[in-house]
Amino acid sequence: MKKVLVTGATGFIGLHCVQQLLNKGFQVNGTLRSLDRKDEVMDALSSHNTSTEHLTLFETDLLDDKGWDEAIEGCEYVLHIASPFVLTPENEDFFVKPAVEGSLRVLKLANNHHIKKVVLTSSFAAMADTLEEKESFDESDWSDPNKVGIRPYGKSKTLAEKAAWDFMSSDNPSFTLTVINPVAVTGPSLSKDIGTSNAIIGQMINGNVPGTSKVHIGYVDVRDVAAAHVTAMLNKKTDGERIIVSEKTLWMDEVSTVLRDAGFDKAPSKVMPKWLMSIMSIFKKDLQFIVPLINKRRGIHSTKAKDLLKWEPISAEDSIVATAKQLQEYNLA
């Protein structure tokens, strides 16, 4: 039975990867920052009819070597998903240091243990977070980590991914690398960790958001993101590739319409003008990144995912509605 290390097993994407691997018959070693959350992982999987017989959890830290050798022992593959991501602004070190140092730690570890392949979770933020004046993005695009105004999260993902590719070109590692670059990830969670992007859906259906802004965002379901990781892990055609996973882009007012049509009547119907959002951003720092995106169409090409992974994703609309229904079920909206 082949064994896979999944970092960030408690996370929104990580837990779905663990579930899919276990359901496919793999042994899984999962890492988490504290074993205090072990029962949370086990209970979440069991409640979704996934056996945890072949799952072992380890306590590790992206900034410390302790525990990593034990976690990777006997594994053939690594899905490196762990990285900090929150909606509220944080200082740069909160994101950048663990993202970059953690990725390099895992890659060096994979080399030392003769891993066959690593699949690294990056983000579309590593491609378009510096708001380039263009309407179409693909895997050839990169955010500029040195540009004034880049979000700490976007900078962390850009630097971590660049560090990974630099490692692959300079250290002649024993393994191959594929990078997955998701857009905003929605869909049902396996635990009460609903995912950061889903929190936006929660804000829209709880009646506390007075209106939407005219922002164009890509969406993808978490189950499809996990499937992309697992498929890429086993597909040699993805070696050396970075792959965008995006089902489609939607304007925020279109998302709100989808929610209202599904019966979530508190989803806002008003579209707030850019001048008003600019004023609001003075008082709410998390809006400062949104303002430059208002009224800008941003097309996202995910043809590589469909060509290499034979990817048939869940529609963004169905994913968004599934998110809202689960938030309502969990009394989180």
Secondary structure, 3 states (H helix, E strand, C coil): CCEEEEECCCCHHHHHHHHHHHHCCCEEEEEECCHHHHHHHHHHHHHCCCCCCCEEEEECECCECCCHHHHHCCCCEEEECCCCCCCCCCCHHHHHHHHHHHHHHHHHHHHHCCCCEEEEECCCHHHHCCCCCCCEECCCCCCCCCCCCCCHHHHHHHHHHHHHHHHHHHCCCCCEEEEEEECEEECCCCCCCCCHHHHHHHHHHCCCCCCEECCEEEEEEHHHHHHHHHHHHHCHHHCCCEEEECCEEEEHHHHHHHHHHCCCCCCCCCEECHHHHHHHHHHCHHHCCCHHHCCCCCEECCHHHHHHHCCCCCCHHHHHHHHHHHHHHCCCC
